[in-house]
Amino acid sequence: MASTIPLHFKFKLWSNPHPNTHLDVIAFRRRINRRSPIASFYSTQQHHLLHRIFNPKSKSIHTVLTRVSSDGGGIVDAASQQSASEDRDTLNSNSSSLGDGYVSLFVRMLGLDNDPLDREHAIVALWKYSLGGKQYIDAIMQFRGCLNLTVNLLKSDSSSTCEAAAGLLREISSVNLYRESVAESGAIEEITGLLSRSCLTSEVKEQSICTLWNLSVDEKLRMKIANTDLLPLVIKSLEDEDIKVKEAAGGVLANLALSKSLHSIMVEAGVIPKLAKLFIIDVEESKVIKKEARNALLELAKDEYNRILIIEEGLVIVPMIGAAAYKALTPSLYSWPSLPDGSEIKRTSEAPSKYGASELLLGLNFDEKNAEIDEIKMNAVVGRTQQQFLARIGAIEVEDERKFQSESTSRRFTLLPWMDGVARLVLILGLEDELAISRAAESIADASINEHMQILFKEAGAVKHLVRLLHHNNDSVRLAATCALERLSVSNSVCQVIEAEGVICPLLNALKHSGTSELLMEKTLDILARILDPGKEMKSKFYDGPVNGSKKGLNAMGSPDATVPLEGNMDEIAVSRSTTGKDVADPAVIARLVEILKTPSLNLQRKASSILEFLTITKPCVDIILSVDIESGLEAVFGQKILDDTESDMDDQQPELHALKVEEAGLAISAASRLLTKLLDFEQFRQTINPVRFTKLLRKTLRSHIPLHNKDWVAACLVKLSSLSGPNQDLDGPVNLEVTLYETVPRLVEQIKTSFSPVAQEAAVIELNRIISEGLVDSTRAVAAEGGIFPLVKVIEEGRGRAVEAALAILYNISMDGENHSAILAAGAVPALRRIVLSQGPQWMQALHLLRTLPTR
C-alpha cells in the first residue's frame, strides 16, 4: 500500500463556489490514541495531501464553476469565468492519475471504522474534488460503496460533515447517469431526517435541498420527494432567511409542479400562498426566487381550481404575446384627462388658461373635498400609466422573448400582480393582433372570479374595449369578448356599466344570426338574461340602496361618497334602461327566443324564458310574443323527457349526472312557469290557450322529482290556470289536492327540517297539522314519504307549547298506518313520549294516546 503513494505530489482541485462553505486550509489535529499502523500512515499522508489540496496559493481554489444538469433541469451554481477554463484544462490532464490514486484513498477513509475527524476530512476532500466536472465525478463513482458511505455521513452531528456529504451528493446527482443511484442509496430519506432537525445551518440546508433540486428533475423520483414528511419541510424552507435556501426550495417545487399528479398534494400542503408571497415581494438579491415561484405557479395554474387560488393571492395570469405585438400601440391624441374606465374629469373652470396651465396642472383646479379618488381607481390609473410607458419604450417581454425564441407565444403565460396584470390585459385589448386580443379576453374571463376582480377590470376600462370587440369580424375574438363580458356581468354594478356601453344591439345581432355557435349563444343569453332580468328592480333596491344606514350600497365597492366629479355614467345608464325595451321589441329576436324554447338545451330554455318574461312588461312585446306561437315553446319546456324517468331509469344512469339534469330541468320549468303565469294576465292569450293541456303538463311536473323550490311557480301557475278555466271533467280530481300533496306538504316538512327560527318552525308544524286535520286524502302518507317523522319527533323533544301539541297530533294521525310504526320508533319517539306523560304537562294525554298506538314491548 505504502509504495503506491508518492512522497511528493502536486495537483489542482476546484474549490467550492459557495462562500459560506469555502475552506482554504483544513488543519489536521493529531490525536494520541492507539491506532493501527495503516491508520497512522493514512493520517500522516492525509495531512500532507489535504494541505496540498487546500493550499491558499493555488489559483484554482477561488475559481467559480458552472454546474448544470445535462438535461437542463439541474442547478446553476455560478457563472463561469475565463480562469475556470484554464484550470479545467489542467485538471483534465491529471484526472487519470488522481482517480487511480488519491480518490481511492479518500473513499477508504469514509469507512465506518475510521475516526470521525478523518471521515470528515475525506468527505470534504471528495466534495472539493467533485467540483471539477463530470469526469471527476466519474472517478469517484468508480467505487461502488462511495454513495452509501456518503449518505451515512448525513447522520453525523458535525455540520461541516453534513454539508460536505450533501454537497457531494449534490454534485453527483447533477449528472443524469447517477441520479437514480443517489436516490436508491437512500439519500432522499436521509435528507428528510436531516432537514427535520431543529438546529441546522443554512449551508447544510442549501446543499441538501439543492440535492433534492437535482433529483426532482427525474419524474420517477418526484413522488418520493413529494411525501408527507419531506414536502412540508421544503415548503417551510421558502421562509428561510438565507436567500440561497429559498432559491433551492423554489427550484424543487417548480420541478415537482411539472408532474400534474402532484398538484393536489402540493396545494393541500399550502404551497400557493407561500410561492405567491415570494413572487409579489420585491427581492433585489435574487431573481431566481421569482423565476422559480413563477414557474411553479404557472404549472399549478393549469388546473382551474388552483388558478382561482392563485388569483385570490393577488396575481393575474397574463398571456405572453411577443414584444412585436406591442409596437402597434399608438399613443392617444390630446384629449381632456379621463380615468381608465372612460369617466372624464369634470371641468371646474370654463375659462381656458392663457398658457394651458389649467390643463397641465389639472389637480390645482380641484377643491380638496372633491379631489379624493378611491384606491381602486388610483391603482387603475397607476397601472395604466406604467403599462403604457413600458409598451411605448418597448420594454415588455423583451427579456423573456430572448429566452423562449423557439417556443410559440400562443402557449406562454406570465404572472403579474393585480394592478399590473389587469392593466396589461386591458392594454392588449387595444392592440391589433387578433390572437393576442382573444387570449387577453380569455384571461379576463378566467380572472373574473369574484366581484372584486370584476370591479378591477371595470375600473381599468375593460368593458368599453370588450363591447367594441363584439363588432369584430373575427369569430374567435367575438366569442372571447362575449365570454369575458358574461363573467363580468355577474356583478350587478358592472352589469349596469355593460348595459350603458350599448351592449344590447351587438348581442341581439348575434342572437338573430342563425350561424351562431351554441357556446356563443349561451354566453349571449347569459348577459341578456342578467340585463333583462324581471327582478332587476327588486334587486336594485337591495344591492344599490343603503345598508344599515350607511351611504353606500352592497355593490358600492370602488364608488366612495367623495370622489372626483365624473361625467356620463349615471346618465348613460338611465338612457340605456329607457331604450332597452325598444331594442328588444324586434319580431326576429322574439321569434328566435321562442325557437330556443324548443331546443333540447335546458340552460338555453331557462334563459330564453327569463328574457321573454321581461318582455311581457310592455304591451307591444306581448303582441309579438303571442304572434309567434309561444304555446308550442312552453309545451316543449313542460314536456321534458326526464320527467318521465322511473326509478329503474335512474339506476341505469350515473346518479350525479341524472341529479344535475333534473336540477337543470327544474330551473327551466320554473322560468317557463313564471312566463306562463305572466301571460295568463292577458285576455288575448287566455282565449287562445288550451288550459286542459297545460294543466295536465303542470300536474305531471308537480308530481316529478324536480327540486322542491322549483315547484313554487309551478303550483302558483297551476292554481291560477285552474281558477281561470273553472272545473273540467277531463281532469282527474281537483287541482288543489295535488298542489297540497306535492308542493305545500313537502315545503312545510322542509321548513320544519331546516328552519333555524323556532317561530317559523312552529308556524310550519301548525299549518301542516291544519292540512292533515281537514282529512285530506294521502296527506299523512305524503308527510311520511317526505321524511317528516324524524323532524316531528325532534319538535316533541325540543319544542314548546303549540308546536309540541301540533306535532303530537300529526304523529298520532301518521301512526294510524302501521307501516309508519318502525319509523316512529326509530326516531326515538317512545322515550320522548314517556317523559311528557311522566311530567304531567299540558300535552300528557295526547302523548299517552300516541304511546298506546305504538308497539312498545
C-alpha positions in Angstrom: 0.0 0.0 0.0 2.7 2.4 1.0 4.5 2.0 -2.3 1.5 3.3 -4.3 1.6 6.7 -2.5 4.3 9.0 -3.7 6.1 11.2 -1.2 5.8 14.3 -3.3 2.8 15.2 -5.5 1.2 18.2 -7.0 -2.3 18.8 -8.5 -5.0 21.4 -8.6 -8.6 21.0 -7.4 -11.7 23.0 -7.9 -12.9 24.9 -4.9 -16.4 25.2 -3.5 -18.0 28.2 -5.3 -20.1 29.0 -2.2 -18.5 31.5 0.1 -20.3 30.1 3.1 -18.7 26.7 2.7 -15.3 27.8 1.4 -12.4 26.2 3.1 -8.9 27.3 2.2 -6.9 25.2 4.7 -8.1 22.3 6.8 -5.9 21.9 9.9 -5.2 18.4 10.8 -5.2 17.7 14.6 -3.1 14.9 16.0 -5.0 12.5 18.2 -3.0 10.4 20.7 -4.7 7.1 20.7 -4.0 3.6 19.9 -4.3 3.2 16.2 -3.2 0.6 13.7 -0.1 1.3 11.6 -2.1 1.6 8.4 -4.4 4.1 10.1 -1.4 6.1 11.3 0.0 6.0 7.8 -3.3 7.3 6.4 -3.3 10.1 8.9 0.2 11.2 8.0 -0.4 11.1 4.3 -3.8 12.7 4.7 -2.2 15.7 6.4 0.2 16.3 3.6 -2.4 15.6 0.9 -5.1 17.8 2.3 -2.7 20.6 3.0 -1.7 20.5 -0.7 -5.3 20.3 -1.9 -6.4 23.4 0.1 -3.3 25.4 -0.2 -4.4 29.0 -0.4 -1.7 29.7 -3.0 -3.5 27.5 -5.5 -5.1 29.6 -8.2 -7.9 27.1 -8.7 -9.2 27.5 -5.1 -11.0 30.7 -6.0 -12.3 29.5 -9.3 -16.1 29.7 -9.8 -17.8 26.9 -11.8 -21.0 26.4 -13.6 -22.7 23.2 -12.7 -25.7 22.5 -14.8 -27.6 19.3 -15.2 -27.1 17.9 -18.7 -30.8 17.9 -19.4 -31.4 21.4 -18.4 -33.2 20.7 -15.1 -30.3 21.0 -12.7 -28.9 23.8 -10.7 -26.9 26.8 -11.9 -24.4 27.4 -9.1 -22.5 30.3 -10.6 -21.2 31.9 -13.8 -18.1 30.5 -15.4 -15.0 32.7 -15.6 -12.2 32.6 -18.1 -9.8 31.3 -15.5 -12.1 28.4 -14.9 -11.5 27.0 -18.4 -7.7 27.2 -17.9 -7.9 25.3 -14.6 -10.2 22.8 -16.1 -7.6 22.0 -18.8 -5.0 21.4 -16.1 -7.4 19.1 -14.2 -8.2 17.2 -17.4 -4.6 16.4 -17.9 -4.2 14.9 -14.4 -7.6 13.3 -13.9 -6.5 9.8 -14.6 -3.7 9.7 -12.0 -5.9 11.4 -9.4 -8.8 9.0 -10.0 -6.5 6.0 -9.6 -4.5 7.2 -6.7 -5.9 9.6 -4.1 -9.7 9.2 -4.8 -9.5 5.6 -3.7 -7.7 6.7 -0.5 -10.4 9.3 0.3 -13.1 6.7 -0.3 -11.5 4.2 2.0 -11.2 6.9 4.7 -15.0 7.2 4.6 -15.3 3.8 6.1 -17.3 3.4 9.3 -14.3 2.0 11.2 -12.3 5.2 10.7 -12.1 8.2 13.1 -15.0 10.7 12.6 -12.5 13.5 12.0 -10.7 11.5 9.3 -14.0 10.8 7.7 -14.9 14.5 7.8 -11.6 15.4 6.1 -12.1 12.8 3.5 -15.7 13.8 2.6 -14.6 17.4 2.3 -11.8 16.5 0.0 -14.1 14.4 -2.2 -16.6 17.2 -2.3 -13.9 19.7 -3.4 -12.6 17.2 -5.9 -16.1 16.6 -7.4 -16.5 20.3 -8.3 -14.1 19.7 -11.2 -16.7 18.4 -13.5 -18.3 15.2 -14.8 -15.0 13.2 -15.3 -14.0 13.8 -11.7 -17.4 12.7 -10.5 -16.9 9.6 -12.7 -13.7 8.9 -11.0 -15.5 9.0 -7.6 -18.3 6.9 -8.8 -15.9 4.0 -9.8 -16.0 3.0 -6.2 -19.4 1.3 -5.5 -19.6 1.9 -1.8 -18.9 5.6 -2.0 -22.6 6.6 -2.3 -23.7 4.6 0.7 -20.8 5.8 2.9 -21.6 9.4 1.8 -25.3 9.0 2.7 -24.3 7.6 6.0 -22.4 10.7 6.8 -25.7 12.7 6.6 -26.4 11.3 10.1 -23.3 13.0 11.5 -23.6 15.6 14.3 -20.9 17.7 12.6 -22.3 20.5 10.4 -19.3 20.6 8.2 -19.5 16.8 7.6 -23.2 17.0 6.7 -22.5 20.0 4.5 -19.8 18.2 2.6 -21.8 14.9 2.3 -24.8 16.8 1.0 -22.6 18.8 -1.3 -21.0 15.7 -2.8 -24.5 14.2 -3.3 -25.5 17.4 -5.0 -22.7 17.2 -7.5 -23.2 13.5 -8.2 -26.9 14.0 -8.7 -26.3 16.7 -11.2 -25.2 14.0 -13.6 -28.1 12.2 -15.3 -26.4 8.8 -15.2 -26.0 8.8 -11.4 -29.3 10.5 -10.3 -31.2 7.2 -9.8 -28.2 5.7 -8.0 -28.3 8.6 -5.5 -32.0 8.0 -4.8 -31.5 4.2 -4.4 -28.8 4.8 -1.8 -31.4 6.3 0.5 -30.4 9.9 0.1 -33.9 11.2 0.0 -34.8 9.5 3.3 -31.6 10.7 5.0 -32.1 14.3 3.7 -35.7 14.1 5.1 -34.2 13.3 8.6 -31.5 15.9 8.2 -34.0 18.7 7.4 -36.2 17.6 10.3 -33.5 18.7 12.8 -34.3 21.7 14.8 -30.9 23.3 14.6 -29.4 23.2 11.1 -27.0 25.7 9.5 -28.0 27.4 6.3 -25.1 25.8 4.4 -26.4 22.3 5.2 -29.9 23.3 4.2 -28.7 24.7 0.9 -26.7 21.7 -0.1 -29.4 19.2 1.0 -32.2 21.0 -0.8 -30.0 21.5 -3.9 -29.6 17.8 -4.0 -33.3 17.4 -4.0 -33.5 20.0 -6.7 -31.3 17.8 -8.9 -33.2 14.7 -8.1 -36.5 16.3 -8.8 -35.5 16.6 -12.4 -36.3 12.9 -12.8 -40.1 12.4 -13.0 -39.8 9.0 -11.3 -38.2 10.5 -8.2 -40.7 13.3 -7.7 -43.3 11.2 -6.0 -40.6 10.1 -3.4 -39.8 13.8 -2.7 -43.4 14.9 -2.5 -44.1 12.7 0.5 -46.0 13.8 3.6 -42.7 14.3 5.6 -40.4 16.0 3.1 -42.7 18.3 1.2 -43.7 20.4 4.2 -40.0 20.8 5.1 -39.3 22.1 1.6 -42.2 24.5 1.7 -41.1 25.7 5.1 -37.7 26.5 3.6 -39.3 29.2 1.5 -39.4 31.3 4.7 -35.8 30.7 5.5 -33.6 33.8 6.0 -30.9 32.6 3.6 -31.7 33.5 0.1 -29.9 30.5 -1.4 -32.1 28.2 0.7 -35.2 29.9 -0.7 -33.9 29.6 -4.3 -33.2 25.8 -3.8 -36.7 25.2 -2.3 -38.3 27.2 -5.1 -36.5 25.1 -7.6 -37.6 21.8 -6.0 -41.2 23.0 -6.0 -41.0 24.2 -9.6 -39.8 20.7 -10.7 -42.5 19.0 -8.6 -45.2 21.1 -10.2 -44.2 19.7 -13.6 -46.0 16.4 -12.6 -49.7 17.1 -12.7 -50.4 14.2 -10.3 -48.6 16.0 -7.5 -50.6 19.2 -7.8 -53.3 18.3 -5.3 -50.7 17.2 -2.8 -48.8 20.5 -3.2 -51.9 22.6 -2.9 -53.1 20.8 0.2 -49.7 21.4 1.8 -50.2 25.2 1.3 -47.7 25.9 -1.4 -49.6 28.5 -3.3 -49.7 31.3 -0.7 -46.0 30.9 0.1 -45.0 31.0 -3.6 -47.3 33.9 -4.3 -45.8 35.9 -1.4 -42.3 35.3 -2.7 -43.3 36.4 -6.2 -45.1 39.6 -5.1 -42.5 40.8 -2.6 -39.7 42.6 -4.4 -36.5 40.8 -3.6 -33.5 42.6 -5.0 -30.9 40.0 -4.0 -32.1 37.2 -6.4 -34.2 36.9 -9.5 -34.0 33.1 -9.2 -36.7 33.1 -6.5 -39.2 34.9 -8.6 -38.4 32.8 -11.6 -38.9 29.5 -9.8 -42.0 30.7 -8.0 -43.5 31.9 -11.3 -42.7 28.6 -13.0 -44.3 26.6 -10.2 -47.4 28.7 -10.0 -47.9 28.7 -13.8 -47.8 24.9 -13.7 -50.3 24.7 -10.9 -52.5 27.2 -12.7 -53.2 24.7 -15.4 -55.9 23.3 -13.0 -59.0 25.6 -12.8 -59.3 25.3 -9.0 -55.7 26.1 -8.5 -56.0 29.1 -10.8 -58.7 30.5 -8.6 -56.5 30.1 -5.6 -53.6 31.9 -7.3 -55.8 34.8 -8.3 -57.1 35.1 -4.8 -53.5 35.6 -3.6 -53.2 38.8 -5.7 -51.8 37.5 -9.0 -53.2 37.6 -12.5 -52.3 35.2 -15.3 -51.3 37.2 -18.4 -50.6 35.7 -21.9 -47.3 36.5 -23.5 -47.9 37.7 -27.0 -44.5 38.8 -28.1 -42.8 42.2 -28.0 -43.6 42.8 -31.6 -47.3 42.9 -30.9 -46.9 46.0 -28.7 -45.4 48.0 -31.5 -48.8 48.5 -32.9 -49.8 50.5 -29.8 -50.4 54.1 -30.8 -50.5 56.8 -28.1 -53.8 58.6 -27.8 -54.1 62.1 -29.2 -54.6 65.1 -27.0 -57.8 64.9 -25.1 -59.2 66.0 -21.8 -57.9 63.8 -19.0 -60.1 60.8 -18.0 -60.0 57.8 -15.8 -59.3 54.3 -17.3 -63.0 53.4 -17.2 -63.7 56.3 -19.6 -65.1 58.7 -17.0 -64.0 62.2 -17.8 -62.9 64.6 -15.0 -65.3 67.4 -14.8 -64.1 70.8 -15.9 -64.3 73.2 -12.9 -63.1 76.2 -14.9 -64.7 77.2 -18.2 -62.2 79.9 -19.0 -59.1 78.4 -20.5 -55.7 79.3 -19.1 -53.6 81.7 -21.2 -50.7 79.2 -21.4 -52.6 76.0 -20.8 -51.6 75.7 -17.2 -55.1 74.8 -16.1 -54.9 71.6 -18.2 -51.3 70.8 -17.4 -51.7 71.3 -13.7 -55.2 69.8 -13.6 -55.1 68.9 -10.0 -54.8 72.5 -8.9 -58.4 73.2 -10.1 -60.0 70.7 -7.7 -61.4 71.5 -4.3 -59.9 69.5 -1.5 -63.2 67.7 -0.8 -63.7 66.7 -4.5 -60.1 65.6 -5.1 -60.3 62.2 -3.4 -60.1 59.1 -5.5 -60.6 55.7 -4.0 -57.8 53.1 -4.0 -59.2 51.0 -6.9 -59.3 54.0 -9.2 -55.9 55.1 -8.2 -54.4 51.7 -8.9 -56.1 51.6 -12.3 -54.6 55.0 -13.2 -51.1 53.9 -12.0 -51.3 50.5 -13.7 -52.4 52.1 -17.0 -49.6 54.6 -16.9 -46.9 52.1 -16.1 -48.0 49.6 -18.8 -48.4 52.2 -21.5 -45.0 53.6 -20.7 -43.4 50.1 -20.8 -45.1 49.4 -24.1 -44.0 52.7 -25.7 -40.4 52.2 -24.8 -40.5 48.5 -26.0 -39.7 47.1 -22.6 -42.5 44.5 -22.4 -41.5 40.8 -22.9 -38.1 41.7 -24.4 -36.0 39.7 -21.9 -38.5 36.8 -22.0 -38.5 36.7 -25.8 -34.8 36.1 -25.8 -35.1 33.1 -23.5 -38.0 31.5 -25.4 -37.3 32.2 -29.0 -38.0 28.6 -30.0 -41.3 28.3 -28.1 -44.6 29.5 -29.6 -46.0 32.6 -27.8 -49.5 31.1 -28.0 -48.6 28.7 -25.2 -46.7 31.0 -22.9 -48.1 32.9 -19.9 -46.6 35.0 -17.1 -47.8 36.2 -13.7 -48.3 39.8 -12.6 -49.7 41.5 -9.5 -53.3 42.6 -9.7 -52.5 46.2 -10.6 -50.1 45.5 -13.4 -51.9 42.3 -14.6 -55.3 44.0 -15.0 -53.8 47.0 -16.8 -51.7 44.7 -19.1 -54.7 42.7 -20.2 -56.7 45.9 -20.9 -53.8 47.3 -22.8 -53.7 44.1 -25.0 -57.4 44.6 -25.8 -56.4 47.8 -27.7 -53.9 46.1 -29.9 -54.3 44.9 -33.5 -53.2 41.3 -33.1 -56.4 39.1 -33.2 -54.8 36.2 -31.4 -53.4 38.4 -28.7 -56.8 40.1 -28.2 -58.5 36.7 -27.9 -56.1 35.4 -25.3 -56.4 38.6 -23.3 -60.2 38.4 -23.3 -60.0 34.7 -22.2 -57.6 35.7 -19.4 -60.1 38.4 -18.2 -62.8 35.8 -18.2 -60.7 33.4 -16.1 -59.6 36.1 -13.7 -63.1 37.4 -13.0 -63.7 35.0 -10.2 -65.4 37.4 -7.8 -66.9 40.9 -7.6 -63.6 42.5 -6.5 -61.8 41.3 -9.7 -64.8 42.3 -11.8 -64.8 45.8 -10.5 -61.0 46.0 -11.0 -61.5 45.3 -14.7 -64.4 47.7 -14.9 -62.3 50.5 -13.4 -59.4 49.6 -15.7 -61.6 50.3 -18.7 -62.0 46.7 -19.9 -65.8 47.0 -20.5 -65.7 49.5 -23.3 -63.0 47.5 -25.2 -64.9 44.3 -24.8 -68.1 45.8 -26.1 -66.3 47.3 -29.0 -64.9 43.8 -29.8 -68.4 42.4 -30.2 -68.4 44.1 -33.6 -65.1 42.4 -34.6 -65.1 40.4 -37.8 -63.2 37.5 -36.3 -65.4 34.8 -34.7 -62.8 33.8 -32.0 -62.4 37.4 -30.9 -66.2 37.9 -30.6 -66.5 34.7 -28.6 -63.7 35.6 -26.3 -65.1 39.1 -25.7 -68.6 37.7 -25.1 -67.2 35.1 -22.5 -65.4 37.9 -20.7 -68.5 40.1 -20.6 -70.5 37.2 -19.3 -68.2 36.7 -16.4 -68.0 40.5 -15.7 -71.8 40.8 -15.8 -72.2 38.6 -12.7 -71.6 41.8 -10.7 -74.7 43.9 -10.6 -72.8 47.2 -10.7 -70.6 46.0 -13.6 -73.7 44.8 -15.4 -75.1 48.3 -15.3 -72.0 49.7 -16.9 -72.0 47.0 -19.6 -75.6 47.9 -20.4 -74.7 51.6 -20.5 -71.9 50.9 -23.0 -74.5 49.8 -25.6 -74.0 46.0 -25.4 -77.7 45.2 -26.2 -77.5 45.8 -30.0 -74.5 43.6 -30.8 -75.8 40.8 -28.5 -79.2 40.9 -30.3 -77.5 40.7 -33.7 -75.6 37.6 -32.5 -78.8 36.2 -31.2 -80.6 36.6 -34.5 -77.8 35.1 -36.6 -78.6 31.5 -37.5 -75.0 30.5 -37.7 -74.1 31.4 -34.1 -72.5 28.6 -32.2 -74.1 27.1 -29.1 -71.4 28.4 -26.8 -71.7 31.9 -28.1 -75.5 31.7 -27.9 -75.3 30.5 -24.3 -73.0 33.3 -23.3 -75.1 35.9 -25.2 -78.3 34.7 -23.5 -76.5 34.8 -20.1 -75.7 38.5 -20.5 -79.1 39.4 -21.9 -80.8 37.5 -19.1 -78.9 39.5 -16.5 -79.6 42.8 -18.2 -83.2 41.9 -18.9 -83.9 40.4 -15.5 -87.5 40.6 -14.5 -86.5 41.0 -10.9 -83.9 43.7 -11.6 -85.9 46.5 -9.9 -86.3 44.4 -6.7 -82.6 43.6 -6.7 -81.6 47.2 -7.2 -83.5 48.1 -4.0 -81.3 45.6 -2.1 -78.0 45.9 -3.8 -77.9 49.6 -4.7 -79.7 51.0 -1.7 -78.2 52.0 1.7 -77.4 49.2 4.1 -77.9 49.7 7.8 -78.0 53.4 7.5 -74.8 53.7 5.5 -74.4 55.8 2.4 -73.0 53.0 0.3 -74.8 50.0 -1.2 -73.6 46.4 -1.3 -72.2 47.0 -4.7 -70.5 50.3 -3.9 -67.0 48.9 -4.0 -64.9 51.5 -5.6 -67.6 54.2 -5.6 -67.0 56.3 -2.5 -69.0 59.2 -1.4 -66.4 61.8 -2.1 -64.8 61.3 -5.5 -63.6 63.3 -8.4 -66.6 64.7 -10.3 -67.3 62.3 -13.2 -69.5 62.7 -16.2 -71.6 60.3 -18.2 -72.0 57.1 -16.3 -75.3 57.6 -14.5 -77.0 59.5 -17.3 -76.0 56.8 -19.8 -77.4 54.1 -17.6 -80.7 55.9 -17.3 -80.9 56.4 -21.0 -80.0 52.8 -21.7 -82.8 51.5 -19.4 -85.4 53.5 -21.3 -84.3 52.3 -24.7 -83.8 48.6 -23.8 -87.4 47.7 -24.4 -87.3 49.3 -27.8 -84.2 47.5 -28.8 -85.5 44.1 -27.9 -89.0 44.6 -29.3 -87.9 43.1 -32.6 -90.0 40.3 -34.1 -86.9 38.5 -35.3 -85.4 38.5 -31.8 -88.6 37.3 -30.1 -89.1 34.6 -32.8 -85.5 33.4 -32.1 -86.2 33.2 -28.4 -89.3 31.1 -29.0 -87.3 28.8 -31.2 -84.7 28.4 -28.4 -87.6 27.2 -26.1 -88.0 24.2 -28.4 -84.3 23.3 -28.3 -83.2 20.4 -26.1 -80.8 22.6 -24.1 -82.3 23.2 -20.7 -79.9 26.0 -19.9 -80.9 27.9 -23.0 -84.6 27.3 -22.3 -84.3 28.8 -18.9 -82.6 32.0 -20.1 -84.9 32.5 -23.1 -87.9 32.1 -20.7 -86.5 34.7 -18.4 -85.9 37.2 -21.2 -89.5 36.7 -22.6 -90.8 37.2 -19.1 -89.1 40.6 -19.0 -90.6 41.5 -22.4 -94.2 40.9 -21.1 -93.9 44.2 -19.2 -94.7 46.1 -22.4 -97.9 45.5 -24.5 -96.2 45.7 -27.9 -93.8 43.0 -27.0 -96.7 40.8 -25.7 -98.5 41.1 -29.1 -95.3 40.0 -30.8 -94.9 37.1 -28.4 -98.4 35.9 -29.0 -98.0 36.0 -32.7 -95.0 33.6 -32.8 -96.7 30.5 -31.4 -95.5 30.8 -27.8 -97.7 27.8 -26.7 -95.6 25.3 -28.6 -92.4 26.6 -27.0 -93.9 26.3 -23.5 -95.2 22.8 -24.2 -91.7 21.8 -25.2 -90.3 23.0 -21.8 -93.0 21.4 -19.7 -92.8 18.1 -21.7 -89.2 17.3 -20.7 -88.5 13.6 -21.2 -86.5 13.5 -18.0 -89.8 14.0 -16.0 -91.0 10.6 -17.3 -87.9 8.7 -15.9 -88.8 5.9 -13.4 -86.5 4.7 -10.6 -85.2 1.9 -12.9 -84.2 4.5 -15.5 -82.4 6.5 -12.8 -80.4 3.4 -11.7 -79.2 2.9 -15.3 -77.7 6.4 -15.4 -75.0 7.9 -13.3 -76.6 9.3 -10.2 -74.7 12.6 -10.2 -75.3 13.2 -13.9 -79.0 12.5 -13.5 -79.4 14.7 -10.5 -77.7 17.6 -12.4 -80.1 17.1 -15.4 -83.1 17.1 -13.0 -81.9 20.3 -11.4 -81.4 22.0 -14.7 -84.9 20.8 -15.8 -86.4 22.2 -12.6 -84.8 25.6 -13.3 -86.1 25.7 -16.9 -89.6 24.6 -15.9 -89.7 27.2 -13.1 -88.7 30.0 -15.5 -91.3 28.8 -18.0 -94.0 28.7 -15.3 -93.3 32.3 -14.4 -93.6 33.2 -18.0 -96.9 31.4 -18.4 -98.3 33.0 -15.2 -97.5 36.4 -16.6 -99.1 35.6 -20.0 -102.3 34.5 -18.3 -102.9 38.1 -17.3 -103.6 38.9 -20.9 -107.1 38.1 -22.2 -105.8 37.5 -25.8 -103.6 34.7 -24.5 -106.3 33.1 -22.3 -108.6 32.9 -25.4 -106.1 31.0 -27.5 -104.5 28.7 -24.9 -105.6 25.1 -24.3 -106.0 25.1 -20.5 -106.6 21.4 -20.1 -103.3 20.6 -22.0 -101.2 22.9 -19.8 -103.0 21.7 -16.6 -102.0 18.1 -17.3 -98.5 19.1 -18.1 -98.1 21.1 -14.9 -99.7 18.4 -12.8 -97.2 15.9 -14.2 -94.4 18.3 -13.4 -95.7 18.8 -9.9 -95.5 15.0 -9.3 -92.0 14.8 -10.7 -88.7 14.6 -8.9 -87.5 18.2 -9.7 -86.3 20.1 -6.6 -88.9 21.4 -4.3 -88.0 25.1 -4.6 -88.6 24.8 -8.4 -92.2 23.7 -7.8 -93.3 27.0 -6.2 -94.1 28.7 -9.5 -95.4 25.5 -11.0 -98.0 25.3 -8.2 -98.8 29.0 -8.5 -99.3 28.8 -12.2 -101.4 25.6 -11.8 -103.7 27.3 -9.3 -104.1 30.4 -11.5 -104.8 28.3 -14.6 -107.4 26.2 -12.8 -109.2 29.3 -11.4 -109.4 30.8 -14.9 -110.6 27.7 -16.6 -113.0 26.5 -13.9 -114.0 22.9 -13.2 -113.3 20.5 -16.0 -114.5 16.9 -16.3 -111.4 15.9 -18.3 -109.2 16.3 -15.2 -108.7 13.6 -12.6 -109.5 15.1 -9.3 -109.2 18.7 -8.0 -106.0 20.6 -8.8 -105.7 22.0 -5.2 -105.3 18.5 -3.9 -102.2 17.8 -5.9 -100.8 21.2 -5.2 -101.2 20.5 -1.5 -99.7 17.0 -1.6 -96.8 17.7 -4.0 -95.9 21.3 -3.1 -97.4 22.5 0.2 -96.8 19.4 2.3 -93.2 18.9 1.1 -92.4 22.6 1.6 -93.7 22.6 5.2 -91.8 19.4 6.0 -88.6 21.0 4.6 -89.2 24.1 6.6 -89.6 22.0 9.8 -86.3 20.3 9.0 -84.1 23.2 8.0 -85.5 26.3 9.8 -83.3 27.8 12.5 -86.2 30.1 13.7 -88.4 28.5 16.4 -91.2 30.8 15.3 -91.0 29.7 11.6 -90.8 26.1 12.6 -93.8 26.4 14.9 -95.8 28.0 12.1 -94.9 25.2 9.7 -96.0 22.5 12.2 -99.3 24.2 12.9 -100.0 24.7 9.2 -99.2 21.0 8.5 -101.5 19.9 11.3 -104.3 22.0 9.9 -103.9 20.4 6.5 -103.9 16.8 8.0 -106.8 17.5 10.4 -109.0 18.6 7.4 -108.9 14.9 6.3 -107.0 15.5 3.1 -106.5 12.1 1.4 -103.0 10.8 1.5 -101.7 13.8 3.4 -100.2 11.6 6.2 -98.6 9.4 3.6 -97.1 12.4 1.9 -95.6 13.6 5.3 -94.0 10.2 5.9 -92.8 10.0 2.3 -91.0 13.3 2.6 -89.2 12.2 5.8 -91.3 14.3 8.2 -91.4 11.8 11.1 -87.9 12.4 12.4 -88.1 16.2 12.5 -91.6 16.0 14.1 -90.1 13.8 16.9 -87.4 16.4 17.3 -90.0 19.1 17.7 -91.6 17.0 20.5 -88.2 16.7 22.3 -87.1 20.4 21.9 -90.3 22.4 21.1 -92.7 24.1 23.3 -96.4 24.9 23.6 -98.4 24.8 20.4 -95.6 23.3 18.3 -95.5 20.2 20.5 -99.2 19.9 20.5 -99.4 20.1 16.7 -96.5 17.6 16.3 -98.2 15.1 18.6 -101.4 15.4 16.6 -99.6 14.8 13.3 -97.7 11.8 14.6 -100.9 10.3 16.0 -102.5 10.5 12.6 -99.4 9.1 10.9 -99.4 6.2 13.5 -102.8 5.1 12.2 -100.9 3.4 9.4 -99.0 0.5 10.8 -96.3 0.8 8.1 -95.1 4.0 9.9 -94.6 2.5 13.3 -91.0 1.4 12.7 -90.0 4.9 11.5 -91.6 6.5 14.6 -89.8 4.1 16.9 -86.5 4.6 15.1 -86.9 8.3 15.5 -86.8 7.9 19.3 -90.5 8.8 19.9 -91.1 6.4 22.8 -88.6 8.0 25.4 -89.8 11.5 24.5 -93.5 10.5 24.9 -92.8 8.8 28.3 -91.1 12.0 29.5 -94.1 14.0 28.6 -96.5 11.6 30.3 -94.5 11.4 33.5 -94.2 15.2 33.6 -98.0 15.6 33.6 -97.7 18.5 31.3 -100.5 20.0 29.2 -99.9 17.5 26.3 -99.5 14.4 28.5 -102.9 13.0 27.4 -102.0 13.3 23.7 -98.7 11.7 24.3 -100.4 8.8 26.2 -102.8 8.2 23.3 -99.9 8.1 20.8 -97.9 5.9 23.1 -100.7 3.3 23.2 -100.9 3.1 19.4 -97.2 2.2 19.2 -95.9 -1.4 19.7 -93.8 -1.0 22.9 -92.5 -4.3 24.2 
